[in-house]
Amino acid sequence: MGVREEVAAQAARLERDGRLGQCRDFIQHGDVSVYDHVASVAEQSCRMADALARLGLRVDRDSLVRGALLHDYFLYDWHDPDPSHRLHGFRHPFFALANAERDFDLTPRERNVIVRHMFPLVPVPPTCREAWIVCVADKACALRETIAPRVAVLAGRCARGRRLRPKRGGRR
């Protein structure tokens, strides 16, 4: 079974047994849903774990994938100006953990993945290998989801021979 199929199978179980499917209704970065974001983070985490395994470093694969899929299980649209969403970047790991604990039996590693994935913004670091992997994968995926659409626009401008910045002054 490939990484994509492994993540999809675990996601299907979390949708069936909990509320992961609701994450399809909320946007995370740009036009990427929370669901697609957490699936990307889980896939990237698996690829990183596979690379570490080639170096002899093992992880709890089930906790890695479940933790990655639940790391943003906050279940609200953080773009809404609702006062309860203030400081979302700092607070959402705790909301995600509370929701995940309500819906699932979590391992200590899964809890650590969920609540520590925002390090260093939330200053307490992860304490297990799985949480470190998801923390790094989350940053990589968020960067790709945020920057890639902008890079594509710039690349399109360059391909069409348009200047990225208008000329200053009156001369052409």
N, C-alpha and C positions, 0 to 999 in steps of 0.2 A: 504494500500500500504506500502510495506517495504522500508527501507532506500535505498537499492540498486535500486529498481524500481523508487523511487522518484528522485534520482540523475540521473538515465538513462533518465528519461522523460525530465528533465530540460536540460541535455546535448544534447539531440536530438533537442530540440528547439534552443539551441545556435548554434548547427551545421547548422541547416536549415537557421537561420536568420543571421549568421555571419561566422566566419572562425575557429571555434573551432576544426573542423575536421582536419585542418592543423597540429594541435598539435600531431596528431598520427605519423607525419613524423619526429619528433625531439625527441632525447633521453634526459631525465632529469637526472636520477641517474642510474648508472650501465647499465642495459639493459631495464629499464622502460621508456616508452615514456612519454612525457609531458602530453598527454591526460590521460593515465592510472594514472599518479601521481595526476593530479588535481581531477580525479574521486575518487581516494582513499582519498584525503584530504577532499572532499565534504562529502563522506560517514562517515569518522571519525568525522568530524565537526557535522554532524547530530547526531551521537551517543553521543557526548559530550553534545550537546544541549538537547537531551532527558534526560540525567542524570541530567543536571541543572534544567530541567522542573520538575523533581521529587522533587527538592528542592524548587520549587516555582519561579524559575528564567526563564523568557520567553525570546525568541528571535524572530526576524523577519526571519522566516524560508526561505522565498523566497530569501531575500537578502543574507542570510547565504550561501545557496546552489549556487546561481548565482555568488556571490563573490568568493567562493571557486573554482568554475569551471573556473573563469576568472583570478585568482590570478597570474598565470604564462602565460598569453596570450601575450607573447612577440614575438612569431611567427618567431623565427630564431633558428639555431643550435648554441648554446652558446659554443660548443666545437670547432668550427671553429676558426682558428687563426686570423680572421678578426679583425682589430684594433677597429672597432665599438663595438665589444663584450668585450672589456677590462672592467674590474671592473663589470662584469655581476652581481655578487651578490648584489652590491650596486645600480646598475642602472636599472635592469630589472623590478622592480615594476612600475617605471615611464613609461617604454616602454609598459608594459602590460596595464596600465591605459589608455595611449593614444590610443592604438589599440582598447580597449574595448569601449572607448568613441566614437571612430569613427564608430563602428559597432552597438552599442546598446544605448538605453536610460538607464542610470544607476541611482540608488538611491544614496543618500549621504552615506548610510551604505555600499553599494557595492563598492563605490569609496574608502572608508576607508579600507575595507577588502583588496582590491587589492594593494593599495599604502603603507600599513603599515604591510604587512605580514612578512617582513624581519626584524622586530624588534627582537633583539637589534642591528643587523648588521647595519641596517639603524636606526639611534638613535632616531627617533621620534616615540613614542609609539602609538598603536591603541587608538581610542577614543570611540569605541562602543563595546558592548559585542560580536557581531558577528565577528568583526575583531580580538579580542583577541582569540576567539575560533579557527578561521582559522589559526592564527599565531601559536598557540600551536599544532594544528593538523598537520600543514605543517612540523613542526620540527619532530614530531613523525613519520610521514610517510617517510620523507627524511632519517631519521635514519634507519628505517626498510628497506627501499630500498637500502641503502648503506651498511649496516652492515649484513643483513640477508644472502646474498650470501656468504660472507666471513665466517660467522658462520657455514653455511651448509658445506663448504669445510672442516673446522676444525672438525666439528662433524663427517664427513665421514672418516677423517683420524683417529680419535679416535675409531670409530666403527670398523675400519679395524685393530686396534691395532698398528697403526703407531705412532711414536713419533711426537709431534708437532714441536720440534726443534731437529736438528741433535746433536748427542753427540759431545762434544768438546774434543779435545785431541785424542790420538791414541788408548786408551783402549776401549774395547767393553764389 
